Amino acid sequence: MRAAAPDGPAAMAPEVAAEAAAIAGRHADSVDREARFPAEAFAALKEARLLGLMVPRDFGGGGGGLADVAAVAHALAQKCPSSGLIYAMHQIQVACLVRHGQDSAWHRGFLERLAGEQLLLASATTEAGIGGDVRSSACAVGEEPGGAFRLEKQATVISYGAEADAILVTARRGADSPPSDQVIVPVLRGQTQLEEIGGWDTLGMRGTRSVGYRLVAEAERAQILPLPYADISARTMLPVTHILWSSVWLGIATDAVARSAAFIRAEARKRPGTPPPGARRLAEATAGLQAMRGMVRGALARFEEAADDPDRLTALGFAVAMNTLKTEAAEMVVRIVGQAMLAGGLSAYRNDSPHSLGRHLRDAHSAPLMINNDRILGNTANLLLAHRDNGSLFG
Ligand SMILES: Cc1cc2nc3c(=O)[nH]c(=O)nc-3n(C[C@H](O)[C@H](O)[C@H](O)COP(=O)(O)OP(=O)(O)OC[C@H]3O[C@@H](n4cnc5c(N)ncnc54)[C@H](O)[C@@H]3O)c2cc1C
């Protein structure tokens, strides 16, 4: 594997990502069958220094932007959606640290370690009794002597928790804080005990190994990101999450359409002059894919335009756009894979065919419930009570 750093890593990212994606693809079936972490893909990504792609060069990282990272997640997801999603979830945490950690000595040091050692970051937002309401926590950061803290969280889902070098955990600011007064803190592997409280035998996204844990961390208060989580969420975590998840789902849809197109072309070659009956469904799936691609690109451009302007990032219209991206992209991937399945017929339905879409279909169904669409639509509905769309072509 070639390395993407140190000379022009962001520019080289597509080439090295394609190599990592090819490795991910070779192991995708066993990752899915055994519900195991895609170790081979992540060894390749680390070797290519793509885990630190978004870390600024001053800290030894690749100096890439969100578009570079979205392209890598998209490339991986076409071959192994679990690898694409893990890469996306890692980079969401990196984005929070890069955008909100540079004014603090601890976090600057951590960014250097992240890039130097290619650390893998996981996330613990979901909590027992609270589910996917990320803007609420039950657990709290408990004050200990000597600038330390202790934190205990019943984290019902932490993807690749066992493999992560650090986990970003949301919690109430203190024992007396209300559920929405949250902070986010990276805790390192050596500072954290993880006791399994649930398994991961799911329909899809099996390689994410999103096991439930009782998480107990003892660490320094200096590790808590200085900005309140409410601001980090609005300015970075929510938009970056929805853009990167959508890029992963776009990768699933892209490969599904490519597989059904290969099937239709093979059928057409068998009977020249007679269009295969599934060709119309392929056209339908292709139209959906084009719309989805435009939507993801549009959201990415919108984020990049607003990225340095906290007022624009916290405007109601921006929140509506980013919420809508998630709910819509999650429905589109399920629909497009379904259309591609109709185009491919039994050849797509079989598990033992080169045109199989079984894994695509199973993985796609995680999208609407990964922070449930109903929960996000309810949130958007509340925002719409106060926000009026300006009717402009460019939002
Ligand atoms: C592949 C995968 C990987 C994941 N990885 C992680 C991870 O690494 N870290 C992490 O913290 N989490 C992770 N999650 C969890 C995920 O982000 C969501 O938090 C979780 O899927 C929500 O779980 P739930 O559906 O049980 O709970 P809830 O969100 O509580 O939803 C339960 C049900 O109640 C409904 N509901 C609840 N509230 C409302 C409302 N206000 N309006 C309408 N309906 C509502 C929902 O629609 C749903 O039907 C992952 C999930 C998946 C699928």
Ligand as a Chemical Component Dictionary entry (heavy atoms), coordinates in Angstrom:
data_LIG
# 
_chem_comp.id                   LIG 
_chem_comp.type                 NON-POLYMER 
_chem_comp.pdbx_formal_charge   0 
_chem_comp.three_letter_code    LIG 
# 
loop_
_chem_comp_atom.comp_id 
_chem_comp_atom.atom_id 
_chem_comp_atom.alt_atom_id 
_chem_comp_atom.type_symbol 
_chem_comp_atom.charge 
_chem_comp_atom.model_Cartn_x 
_chem_comp_atom.model_Cartn_y 
_chem_comp_atom.model_Cartn_z 
_chem_comp_atom.pdbx_ordinal 
LIG C1  C1  C 0 -25.000 0.325  12.329 1  
LIG C2  C2  C 0 -25.218 1.171  13.534 2  
LIG C3  C3  C 0 -24.115 1.661  14.205 3  
LIG C4  C4  C 0 -24.297 2.474  15.349 4  
LIG N1  N1  N 0 -23.203 2.938  16.001 5  
LIG C5  C5  C 0 -23.343 3.709  17.091 6  
LIG C6  C6  C 0 -22.207 4.178  17.793 7  
LIG O1  O1  O 0 -21.072 3.898  17.449 8  
LIG N2  N2  N 0 -22.397 4.949  18.896 9  
LIG C7  C7  C 0 -23.638 5.287  19.322 10 
LIG O2  O2  O 0 -23.725 6.018  20.303 11 
LIG N3  N3  N 0 -24.756 4.849  18.676 12 
LIG C8  C8  C 0 -24.624 4.063  17.573 13 
LIG N4  N4  N 0 -25.749 3.607  16.908 14 
LIG C9  C9  C 0 -27.063 3.912  17.452 15 
LIG C10 C10 C 0 -27.876 4.858  16.589 16 
LIG O3  O3  O 0 -27.128 5.984  16.266 17 
LIG C11 C11 C 0 -29.196 5.202  17.232 18 
LIG O4  O4  O 0 -29.010 5.898  18.391 19 
LIG C12 C12 C 0 -29.959 3.978  17.584 20 
LIG O5  O5  O 0 -30.061 3.224  16.406 21 
LIG C13 C13 C 0 -31.321 4.318  18.119 22 
LIG O6  O6  O 0 -31.770 3.169  18.797 23 
LIG P1  P1  P 0 -33.296 2.795  19.015 24 
LIG O7  O7  O 0 -33.973 2.756  17.697 25 
LIG O8  O8  O 0 -33.316 1.578  19.847 26 
LIG O9  O9  O 0 -33.810 3.941  19.976 27 
LIG P2  P2  P 0 -34.693 5.226  19.803 28 
LIG O10 O10 O 0 -34.009 6.277  19.048 29 
LIG O11 O11 O 0 -35.083 5.604  21.174 30 
LIG O12 O12 O 0 -35.955 4.787  19.012 31 
LIG C14 C14 C 0 -36.833 3.730  19.428 32 
LIG C15 C15 C 0 -38.146 3.862  18.681 33 
LIG O13 O13 O 0 -38.863 4.977  19.206 34 
LIG C16 C16 C 0 -39.189 5.898  18.207 35 
LIG N5  N5  N 0 -38.995 7.260  18.713 36 
LIG C17 C17 C 0 -38.268 7.616  19.779 37 
LIG N6  N6  N 0 -38.332 8.921  19.945 38 
LIG C18 C18 C 0 -39.111 9.421  19.003 39 
LIG C19 C19 C 0 -39.554 10.729 18.674 40 
LIG N7  N7  N 0 -39.184 11.781 19.367 41 
LIG N8  N8  N 0 -40.361 10.864 17.592 42 
LIG C20 C20 C 0 -40.742 9.802  16.869 43 
LIG N9  N9  N 0 -40.371 8.546  17.146 44 
LIG C21 C21 C 0 -39.553 8.363  18.190 45 
LIG C22 C22 C 0 -38.215 5.596  17.070 46 
LIG O14 O14 O 0 -38.774 5.968  15.846 47 
LIG C23 C23 C 0 -38.023 4.110  17.190 48 
LIG O15 O15 O 0 -39.075 3.440  16.531 49 
LIG C24 C24 C 0 -25.602 2.802  15.772 50 
LIG C25 C25 C 0 -26.709 2.308  15.081 51 
LIG C26 C26 C 0 -26.533 1.513  13.961 52 
LIG C27 C27 C 0 -27.727 1.006  13.225 53 
# 
loop_
_chem_comp_bond.comp_id 
_chem_comp_bond.atom_id_1 
_chem_comp_bond.atom_id_2 
_chem_comp_bond.value_order 
_chem_comp_bond.pdbx_ordinal 
LIG C1  C2  SING 1  
LIG C2  C3  SING 2  
LIG C2  C26 DOUB 3  
LIG C3  C4  DOUB 4  
LIG C4  N1  SING 5  
LIG C4  C24 SING 6  
LIG N1  C5  DOUB 7  
LIG C5  C6  SING 8  
LIG C5  C8  SING 9  
LIG C6  O1  DOUB 10 
LIG C6  N2  SING 11 
LIG N2  C7  SING 12 
LIG C7  O2  DOUB 13 
LIG C7  N3  SING 14 
LIG N3  C8  DOUB 15 
LIG C8  N4  SING 16 
LIG N4  C9  SING 17 
LIG N4  C24 SING 18 
LIG C9  C10 SING 19 
LIG C10 O3  SING 20 
LIG C10 C11 SING 21 
LIG C11 O4  SING 22 
LIG C11 C12 SING 23 
LIG C12 O5  SING 24 
LIG C12 C13 SING 25 
LIG C13 O6  SING 26 
LIG O6  P1  SING 27 
LIG P1  O7  DOUB 28 
LIG P1  O8  SING 29 
LIG P1  O9  SING 30 
LIG O9  P2  SING 31 
LIG P2  O10 DOUB 32 
LIG P2  O11 SING 33 
LIG P2  O12 SING 34 
LIG O12 C14 SING 35 
LIG C14 C15 SING 36 
LIG C15 O13 SING 37 
LIG C15 C23 SING 38 
LIG O13 C16 SING 39 
LIG C16 N5  SING 40 
LIG C16 C22 SING 41 
LIG N5  C17 SING 42 
LIG N5  C21 SING 43 
LIG C17 N6  DOUB 44 
LIG N6  C18 SING 45 
LIG C18 C19 SING 46 
LIG C18 C21 DOUB 47 
LIG C19 N7  SING 48 
LIG C19 N8  DOUB 49 
LIG N8  C20 SING 50 
LIG C20 N9  DOUB 51 
LIG N9  C21 SING 52 
LIG C22 O14 SING 53 
LIG C22 C23 SING 54 
LIG C23 O15 SING 55 
LIG C24 C25 DOUB 56 
LIG C25 C26 SING 57 
LIG C26 C27 SING 58 
# 
